[in-house]
Amino acid sequence: MAAAGTNGADPTVSGGTHESVSVGRKRSHAESLLPIKPMKEHVLPITPPLKKPEEEVEEEVEEEELDDEDEERKLKRQRVRTREYFAELEKKMTICKPAPFDYDEEAIREREACNYSQKITLEMARAGKAPRAVRVYADGIYDLFHQGHARQLMQAKNLFPNVYLIVGVNSDAMTHERKGRTVMTEDERYEAVRHCRYVDEVITACPWTLDDEFLEKHKIDFVAHDDIPYTTGSATDVYAHIKARGMFVSTERTEGVSTSDVVSRIVKDYDVYVRRNLARGYSAKELNVSYINEKKYRLQNKIDDLKKKGKEMFEDIEGKRTDLIMKWEEKSREFIDAFLMLFGRDGRLTQYLTEKKDSVMMALSPPSSPKAGSQSSEDCSSPPAKTSRFDFSGRAGASLVDDDYSDDDDEEPESH
């Protein structure tokens, strides 16, 4: 025990006890005899978390619910934007390609996706509250497709905010039976309509009168046409039962243009269009023109070409007239000076005539030919002077009467 005491170690104390006493000072003999009580470890008490008031817990729950609702709303808005984006993209794509026929896969898919059990009233469609796209139907012959047809389809497309426009085109057999001959074939008319930008679907060989079976088959909500009764020889309007069901929506006609008007223009100027096509290389057989009429039309074409060239020449001259007048004003002074220099009083022509006057006069009146003998040049220039038989001036102091009747009188007088 002493050894244990002197070393300050107590076998009753574990390795985890406090030994600070032996470190600070040496224990006395009395203290070593006393047992050392082990020191208790100091453990901090763990306090439980504070409980939040119920109001704060409820607020946090509400905030979490609001956050969840906001996330749901954001997702819904994002889905709506995505649908709108793809719908707009699909509309743009329809402009870049022709509309499908009713038997094409695209049109069938669109028709099957339509919930026709959701009936759309006219008030709902006009207010833009329709739960789906409004399927509007318009029909016609559409021969010689012109701006009046396009304007009618544009009105039908814009009747309501969200319209899926279906256009029916009558066949050749139906049209020739009910209305008359067409210029374009049915295939040409189908293609003309399906390439209009307002059309979403084309129904070929559509019926002349619409029945309930046709309306339900194509899930048609409204029918668009002008408000004028369409009888075609009968007293009944073909759209009467559609109007009675409240499915008819009227469009406006384009005044001054129709297929009949276009045909009338061609018939009125028949000769002009025949000559036009002959000039463009069509044969008389293709145009159903006789041989004599062909020659007549070709002659008229040549005459018209000459007239056209003459008109163009006169127009060209008319255009250059102003330039000519301006140039004449610039050059007129030079022309006048040149004219005076040539034809004026002191002009070159006057000087030339003055210089050549003598030559001209000699040329106009040449001198007489000279006589042979001893006559001088002066005598040759003028004839000799005649002397009177009774010349008294040459005889000085002679008598008034010369009594000498000799033969000398017959001699010629001497020349001086």
C-alpha positions in Angstrom: 0.0 0.0 0.0 2.9 2.3 0.8 4.4 1.9 -2.6 1.1 2.7 -4.0 0.8 5.7 -1.7 4.2 7.1 -2.4 3.6 6.9 -6.1 0.3 8.7 -5.7 -1.6 6.0 -7.6 -4.8 4.5 -6.5 -5.9 1.2 -7.9 -9.5 2.1 -7.4 -9.3 5.0 -9.9 -9.8 4.2 -13.5 -7.8 5.5 -16.4 -10.5 8.1 -17.0 -10.3 9.6 -13.4 -9.0 13.0 -12.6 -5.3 13.0 -11.3 -4.7 16.7 -10.9 -3.8 16.4 -7.1 -0.6 14.4 -7.7 0.4 16.7 -10.4 0.1 19.9 -8.3 1.9 18.8 -5.2 3.1 15.7 -3.3 0.4 14.1 -1.1 1.2 13.8 2.6 1.2 10.5 4.4 -2.2 11.2 6.0 -3.7 12.1 2.7 -2.4 9.0 1.1 -4.2 6.9 3.7 -7.6 8.5 2.7 -9.4 7.0 -0.2 -9.8 9.2 -3.3 -13.3 9.5 -4.6 -13.5 9.4 -8.4 -14.8 12.6 -10.0 -18.0 12.5 -12.0 -17.9 13.6 -15.6 -19.8 16.7 -16.3 -22.4 16.1 -19.0 -24.3 19.0 -20.4 -28.0 18.4 -20.5 -29.6 18.2 -24.0 -32.4 20.7 -24.2 -35.3 19.6 -26.4 -36.2 21.9 -29.4 -38.6 24.7 -28.8 -42.0 24.0 -30.1 -43.4 26.5 -32.6 -46.7 27.9 -32.1 -49.5 26.3 -34.1 -50.2 29.5 -36.0 -46.6 29.5 -37.3 -46.8 25.9 -38.4 -50.1 26.6 -40.2 -48.6 29.5 -42.0 -45.6 27.5 -43.1 -47.9 24.8 -44.4 -50.0 27.4 -46.3 -46.8 28.8 -47.8 -45.7 25.4 -48.9 -49.1 24.8 -50.5 -49.0 28.2 -52.2 -45.6 27.4 -53.6 -47.0 24.1 -54.9 -49.9 25.9 -56.4 -47.6 28.4 -58.1 -45.5 25.6 -59.5 -48.7 24.0 -60.9 -49.8 27.2 -62.4 -46.4 27.8 -63.9 -46.5 24.3 -65.4 -50.0 24.9 -66.7 -49.0 28.2 -68.3 -46.0 26.6 -69.8 -48.1 23.8 -71.3 -50.6 26.4 -72.7 -47.7 28.4 -74.3 -46.3 25.2 -75.8 -49.7 24.2 -77.3 -50.1 27.8 -78.6 -46.6 27.7 -80.1 -47.2 24.4 -81.9 -50.7 25.5 -83.1 -49.1 28.7 -84.5 -46.3 26.6 -86.0 -48.9 24.3 -87.6 -50.7 27.4 -89.1 -47.5 28.7 -90.6 -46.8 25.2 -92.0 -50.2 25.1 -93.7 -49.2 28.3 -95.6 -46.1 26.6 -96.9 -48.0 23.6 -98.4 -51.4 23.0 -100.0 -54.4 22.0 -97.9 -55.0 18.3 -97.6 -58.0 16.5 -99.2 -60.6 15.1 -96.9 -59.3 11.5 -97.5 -55.7 12.4 -96.6 -54.2 11.2 -93.3 -53.8 14.7 -92.0 -57.4 15.6 -92.5 -58.6 12.3 -91.1 -56.5 12.9 -87.9 -57.9 16.4 -87.5 -61.4 15.1 -87.9 -61.0 12.3 -85.4 -59.5 14.6 -82.8 -62.6 16.8 -83.0 -65.1 16.2 -80.2 -68.3 16.8 -82.1 -70.4 16.1 -79.1 -69.4 19.5 -77.8 -71.9 21.6 -79.7 -70.9 25.2 -80.4 -73.5 27.9 -80.7 -73.2 31.0 -82.8 -72.9 33.2 -79.6 -70.1 31.0 -78.2 -68.1 31.1 -81.5 -68.4 34.9 -81.9 -67.4 35.5 -78.3 -64.3 33.2 -78.7 -65.5 30.8 -76.0 -65.6 27.7 -78.1 -63.9 24.7 -76.4 -62.3 23.6 -79.7 -61.7 24.8 -83.2 -64.8 25.9 -85.1 -65.3 23.8 -88.2 -66.7 26.1 -91.0 -67.8 24.8 -94.4 -67.9 26.7 -97.7 -68.7 25.2 -101.1 -68.7 26.3 -104.7 -67.6 25.5 -108.3 -64.6 27.9 -108.2 -64.1 27.9 -112.0 -61.4 30.3 -113.2 -60.4 30.9 -109.6 -60.3 34.7 -109.1 -60.1 37.3 -106.4 -63.9 37.1 -105.7 -63.5 33.4 -104.7 -60.4 34.2 -102.6 -62.2 37.0 -100.8 -65.2 34.8 -100.0 -62.8 32.2 -98.4 -61.0 34.9 -96.5 -64.3 36.0 -94.9 -65.2 32.5 -94.0 -61.8 32.0 -92.4 -62.2 35.1 -90.3 -65.7 34.6 -89.1 -64.6 33.5 -85.6 -61.3 33.6 -83.7 -60.4 29.9 -84.2 -61.7 28.5 -87.5 -60.9 25.3 -89.3 -62.1 26.0 -92.9 -63.4 23.1 -95.0 -64.1 23.9 -98.7 -66.2 21.7 -100.9 -65.8 21.7 -104.7 -68.4 20.3 -107.1 -67.4 17.8 -109.7 -67.7 18.3 -113.5 -70.7 15.9 -113.8 -72.6 17.7 -111.1 -71.7 21.2 -112.4 -72.5 20.4 -116.1 -75.9 19.0 -115.1 -76.9 21.8 -112.7 -75.2 24.9 -114.0 -73.4 24.4 -117.3 -70.0 23.8 -118.8 -66.8 24.9 -117.0 -63.6 26.2 -118.5 -61.4 24.3 -116.0 -61.6 20.6 -115.3 -62.5 19.4 -111.8 -58.9 18.4 -111.0 -57.7 21.9 -112.0 -60.4 23.4 -109.8 -59.5 21.2 -106.8 -55.8 22.2 -107.1 -56.7 25.9 -107.4 -58.7 25.8 -104.2 -56.3 23.8 -102.1 -53.5 26.3 -102.9 -55.4 29.2 -101.4 -53.8 30.2 -98.1 -57.1 30.4 -96.2 -58.2 26.8 -96.8 -57.5 24.0 -94.3 -59.2 21.1 -96.0 -60.7 20.4 -99.4 -63.7 18.0 -100.1 -63.8 16.8 -103.7 -67.1 16.1 -105.5 -69.1 17.6 -102.7 -72.9 17.3 -102.9 -75.1 20.1 -104.4 -77.4 20.0 -101.4 -76.1 19.4 -97.8 -77.8 16.8 -95.7 -77.4 15.9 -92.0 -75.4 12.9 -92.8 -72.8 14.9 -94.7 -72.7 17.5 -91.9 -72.1 14.9 -89.2 -69.6 12.9 -91.3 -67.3 16.0 -91.6 -68.3 17.4 -88.2 -69.4 20.8 -89.6 -70.4 23.5 -87.2 -71.4 26.3 -89.6 -71.9 26.8 -93.3 -70.7 30.0 -94.9 -72.2 31.5 -98.1 -73.6 34.7 -99.4 -77.1 35.6 -98.2 -78.7 35.6 -101.6 -81.0 32.6 -102.0 -79.3 30.0 -104.2 -82.1 28.2 -106.2 -80.4 27.2 -109.5 -83.7 26.9 -111.4 -85.8 25.7 -108.5 -87.9 27.7 -106.1 -86.2 26.3 -103.0 -83.0 27.7 -101.5 -80.5 24.9 -101.1 -79.4 26.4 -97.8 -82.9 26.8 -96.4 -82.6 23.9 -93.9 -79.1 25.1 -92.8 -80.5 28.5 -92.1 -83.4 27.0 -90.2 -81.0 25.1 -87.9 -79.0 28.3 -87.1 -75.9 26.9 -88.8 -75.7 29.5 -91.6 -73.3 32.4 -91.6 -73.4 34.9 -94.4 -70.5 36.3 -96.4 -70.4 39.2 -98.9 -70.2 38.9 -102.6 -67.5 40.8 -104.5 -69.3 43.0 -107.0 -68.1 43.4 -110.5 -66.2 40.1 -110.7 -67.4 36.6 -111.4 -66.6 33.6 -113.6 -69.4 34.6 -116.0 -68.0 38.1 -116.3 -64.5 36.7 -117.2 -66.1 34.4 -119.8 -68.1 37.4 -121.2 -64.9 39.4 -121.7 -63.3 36.6 -123.6 -66.3 36.1 -125.8 -66.6 39.8 -126.4 -63.0 40.2 -127.6 -62.8 36.8 -129.3 -60.9 38.0 -132.3 -58.3 39.7 -130.1 -57.6 36.6 -128.1 -57.5 34.4 -131.2 -54.9 36.7 -132.7 -53.0 36.8 -129.4 -52.7 33.0 -129.3 -51.8 32.8 -133.0 -49.0 35.2 -132.4 -47.8 33.0 -129.4 -47.5 29.9 -131.6 -50.8 28.2 -131.3 -52.1 26.6 -134.6 -55.4 27.3 -136.2 -56.5 23.7 -135.6 -55.9 24.1 -131.8 -58.0 27.3 -131.8 -60.7 25.8 -134.1 -60.1 28.6 -136.7 -60.6 28.2 -140.4 -57.8 28.7 -142.9 -59.2 32.0 -144.2 -59.7 33.4 -140.8 -56.2 32.4 -139.8 -54.7 34.4 -142.7 -57.0 37.3 -141.8 -55.9 37.3 -138.2 -52.2 37.0 -139.1 -52.5 40.0 -141.5 -54.2 42.0 -138.7 -51.4 41.1 -136.4 -48.8 42.4 -138.9 -50.8 45.7 -139.3 -50.9 46.1 -135.6 -47.2 45.5 -135.3 -46.6 48.2 -137.9 -48.9 50.6 -136.1 -47.2 49.8 -132.8 -43.7 50.5 -134.3 -45.0 53.8 -135.9 -46.5 54.9 -132.5 -43.2 54.0 -130.7 -41.3 56.0 -133.4 -43.5 59.1 -132.9 -43.3 58.8 -129.2 -39.5 58.7 -129.5 -39.6 61.8 -131.7 -41.9 63.5 -129.3 -39.5 62.7 -126.5 -36.6 64.0 -128.5 -38.4 67.2 -129.6 -37.4 69.1 -126.5 -33.8 68.2 -127.0 -33.9 69.2 -130.6 -35.4 72.6 -129.7 -32.7 73.2 -127.2 -30.0 72.2 -129.6 -31.5 74.5 -132.3 -31.5 77.4 -129.9 -27.9 76.8 -129.2 -26.9 76.3 -132.9 -29.3 79.0 -134.4 -26.8 81.8 -134.0 -24.1 79.8 -135.7 -26.5 78.9 -138.5 -27.5 82.6 -139.0 -23.9 83.8 -139.0 -23.0 81.1 -141.6 -25.9 82.1 -143.8 -25.0 85.8 -143.7 -21.4 85.0 -144.4 -22.4 83.1 -147.5 -25.4 85.1 -148.8 -25.1 88.5 -147.2 -24.2 91.8 -148.9 -20.6 91.3 -148.2 -20.8 87.6 -148.3 -18.6 85.2 -150.1 -21.1 84.7 -152.9 -21.4 88.4 -153.6 -17.6 88.8 -153.7 -17.3 85.8 -156.0 -19.9 87.3 -158.4 -18.2 90.7 -158.3 -14.9 89.2 -159.1 -16.3 87.1 -161.9 -18.6 89.7 -163.4 -16.5 90.5 -166.4 -16.0 86.9 -167.2 -19.7 86.3 -166.9 -20.5 89.3 -169.2 -18.0 88.2 -171.8 -19.5 84.8 -171.7 -23.0 86.2 -172.1 -22.1 88.7 -175.0 -18.9 87.7 -177.0 -17.2 90.3 -179.5 -17.7 90.1 -183.3 -15.1 88.4 -185.5 -12.3 90.7 -187.0 -12.1 91.3 -190.9 -9.1 90.3 -193.1 -6.7 93.1 -194.5 -4.6 95.8 -192.9 -7.2 97.0 -190.5 -5.8 97.7 -187.1 -7.1 96.4 -183.9 -8.9 99.7 -183.3 -10.7 99.4 -186.6 -11.7 95.9 -185.9 -13.2 96.9 -182.6 -15.9 99.1 -184.3 -17.3 99.3 -187.8 -16.1 102.2 -190.2 -18.0 105.5 -190.2 -20.3 106.1 -193.1 -19.7 109.2 -195.3 -22.3 111.1 -197.2 -22.0 111.5 -200.9 -22.4 115.2 -200.5 -19.9 115.8 -197.7 -18.7 119.5 -198.0 -16.8 119.6 -194.8 -13.8 117.8 -196.2 -13.1 120.3 -199.0 -11.9 123.6 -198.1 -12.9 126.4 -200.5 -14.5 124.0 -202.8 -17.6 124.9 -204.6 -20.9 123.9 -203.3 -21.5 121.7 -206.3 -18.9 119.3 -207.5 -19.0 119.3 -211.2 -16.5 116.5 -211.6 -18.4 113.5 -212.6 -15.4 111.3 -213.1 -15.2 107.7 -212.3 -13.3 108.5 -209.2 -16.5 109.0 -207.4 -17.1 105.3 -207.6 -13.9 104.6 -205.7 -13.9 104.0 -202.1 -12.6 106.8 -199.9 -9.2 106.4 -198.5 -8.8 105.4 -195.0 -7.3 107.9 -192.6 
